[in-house]
Amino acid sequence: MSKRIASVVIVFAMMFVAVVPTMAQGGDDLEGELEIFSWWAGDEGPALEALIVEYNNLYPNVEVNNATVTGGSGVNARAVLKTRMLGGDPPDSFQVHAGQELIGTWVVADRMEDLTFLYEEQGWLDLFPAGLIDLMSYDGGIWSVPVNIHRSNVMWYVPGNLEAWGVEAPEDWDEFLAICPILMTKA
């Protein structure tokens, strides 16, 4: 069996994507190797290891190669990934941010495999929010599988300051925009 097997199960911190996925229902008949390419190390390392242990429990005859590239918050891994993808040696699955980081590079370059069939087979179309599926979709296909969602667009505030300024924490974007003029006078 090809080394590119069952690449769908492990997707981390942002997302991993399958280069050439094949999925079997039973784990005992699936064998071979699976390379997991990511930048999950340090604090994220135990989560990656836990996912690999779970994968090994499901597919005991598959040898998992943890191909983590550390450093630079993914910058080093992305450079290695680019070299491998362009050199014709793509990993079985790899970590990527949802949306244009994958679609605008490897999907439009026709280097990815459409995973829509897995969403249909596994019932994932009913499990993942439609907005998330839209983010991972392009040209009629779904191109990645989330295991967790990493958010960098988070805003923190000090509740006591909002109270002193006479505003309440906004519950949606429109409310946030409405209080911005007040917040700007307090800066």
C-alpha positions in Angstrom: 0.0 0.0 0.0 1.2 3.5 -0.7 2.8 5.5 2.0 0.0 8.1 1.5 -2.7 6.5 3.6 -5.4 7.7 5.9 -4.0 11.1 6.1 -7.2 12.5 7.3 -7.3 11.6 10.9 -4.6 13.9 12.2 -4.9 17.6 11.8 -3.4 20.0 14.3 -3.4 23.5 15.8 -4.6 25.0 12.6 -5.1 22.2 10.2 -3.4 19.4 8.4 -4.3 18.5 4.9 -4.1 15.2 3.1 -2.0 15.1 -0.1 -3.3 11.7 -1.2 -5.8 10.3 1.2 -7.3 6.8 1.3 -9.4 5.7 4.2 -10.3 2.3 5.4 -13.2 1.5 7.8 -11.3 -1.1 9.8 -7.9 -0.4 11.2 -6.6 -3.9 11.2 -6.4 -4.2 7.4 -4.7 -0.8 6.9 -1.0 -0.9 6.9 2.0 1.1 5.7 3.4 4.4 6.8 1.9 7.8 7.5 4.0 11.0 7.7 2.6 13.8 9.9 4.3 17.0 9.0 3.8 19.9 11.4 5.5 22.5 13.6 3.8 21.3 16.7 6.5 21.1 19.3 7.1 22.5 22.8 3.8 23.1 24.5 1.9 21.7 21.5 4.0 18.5 21.4 2.0 16.5 23.9 -1.2 17.2 21.9 0.4 15.9 18.8 1.7 12.8 20.6 -1.8 12.2 22.0 -3.3 12.3 18.5 -0.6 9.9 17.2 -1.3 7.5 20.1 -5.0 7.6 19.2 -4.2 7.1 15.5 -2.0 4.1 16.5 -4.9 2.7 18.5 -7.2 2.9 15.5 -4.6 1.7 12.9 -2.1 -0.5 14.7 -0.4 -1.7 11.5 0.4 1.8 10.3 3.8 3.3 11.3 3.4 7.0 12.0 6.4 9.2 11.2 6.2 12.4 13.3 8.0 14.8 11.0 7.8 17.9 13.1 10.0 20.9 12.0 10.5 23.2 15.0 11.1 26.9 15.3 9.8 30.2 14.0 6.1 29.6 14.7 5.8 27.5 11.6 8.1 29.6 9.4 10.8 26.9 9.2 8.2 24.2 8.6 6.5 26.2 5.8 9.9 26.6 4.1 10.6 22.9 4.3 7.1 22.1 3.1 7.5 24.4 0.1 10.7 22.8 -0.9 9.2 19.3 -0.6 6.0 20.2 -2.4 7.8 21.8 -5.3 10.4 19.0 -5.3 7.8 16.3 -5.7 8.1 14.9 -2.2 5.0 16.0 -0.4 4.3 14.7 3.1 1.2 12.5 3.6 -0.5 15.2 5.7 0.6 18.6 6.9 -0.4 21.4 9.1 -1.7 24.6 7.6 -4.1 27.5 8.4 -7.6 27.1 7.0 -8.4 29.2 4.0 -6.1 30.9 1.6 -2.9 29.7 3.1 -3.8 26.3 1.6 -6.2 27.2 -1.1 -4.1 30.1 -2.5 -1.0 28.0 -2.7 -1.3 24.2 -3.0 -5.0 23.9 -4.1 -4.8 26.4 -7.0 -1.5 24.8 -8.0 -3.3 21.4 -8.3 -1.1 19.8 -5.6 -3.9 18.7 -3.3 -6.6 16.0 -3.2 -10.3 16.9 -2.8 -11.5 15.5 0.5 -15.2 16.1 -0.1 -15.8 12.3 -0.3 -14.5 11.9 3.3 -16.9 14.5 4.6 -19.8 12.7 2.9 -18.6 9.2 4.0 -17.9 10.2 7.6 -21.0 12.5 8.0 -18.7 15.5 8.7 -20.9 17.8 6.6 -23.4 17.6 9.5 -20.8 17.9 12.3 -18.7 20.9 11.2 -20.2 24.4 11.1 -21.1 25.5 7.5 -18.9 28.6 7.9 -15.9 26.5 8.6 -16.5 24.2 5.7 -16.9 27.2 3.5 -13.5 28.4 4.7 -11.9 25.1 3.7 -13.7 24.9 0.3 -12.8 26.1 -3.1 -14.0 25.3 -6.6 -16.5 22.7 -5.4 -14.1 20.8 -3.2 -13.2 20.6 0.5 -9.5 20.6 1.0 -8.6 20.1 4.6 -9.8 18.5 7.8 -9.8 20.5 11.1 -8.8 18.9 14.4 -8.7 22.2 16.2 -9.1 25.8 15.4 -6.4 28.3 16.1 -7.5 31.9 16.4 -5.2 34.9 16.1 -8.0 37.5 15.9 -8.8 37.7 19.6 -9.2 40.9 21.5 -8.7 41.3 25.2 -10.1 44.0 27.5 -10.1 45.0 31.1 -13.6 44.8 32.4 -13.0 47.5 35.1 -11.8 50.0 32.4 -15.0 49.4 30.3 -17.1 50.0 33.4 -15.2 53.2 34.3 -15.7 54.4 30.7 -19.4 53.7 30.8 -19.5 51.0 28.1 -20.3 47.4 28.1 -18.4 44.6 26.4 -19.8 44.3 22.9 -21.5 41.0 21.9 -21.0 41.4 18.2 -19.0 43.3 15.6 -21.6 46.0 15.2 -21.6 46.8 18.9 -17.9 46.9 18.9 -17.8 49.4 16.1 -20.4 51.5 17.9 -18.3 51.9 21.1 -15.0 52.4 19.2 -15.4 56.3 19.2 -15.7 56.2 23.0 -12.7 53.9 23.4 -10.6 56.1 21.1 -11.1 59.1 23.5 -9.8 56.9 26.4 -6.6 55.8 24.8 
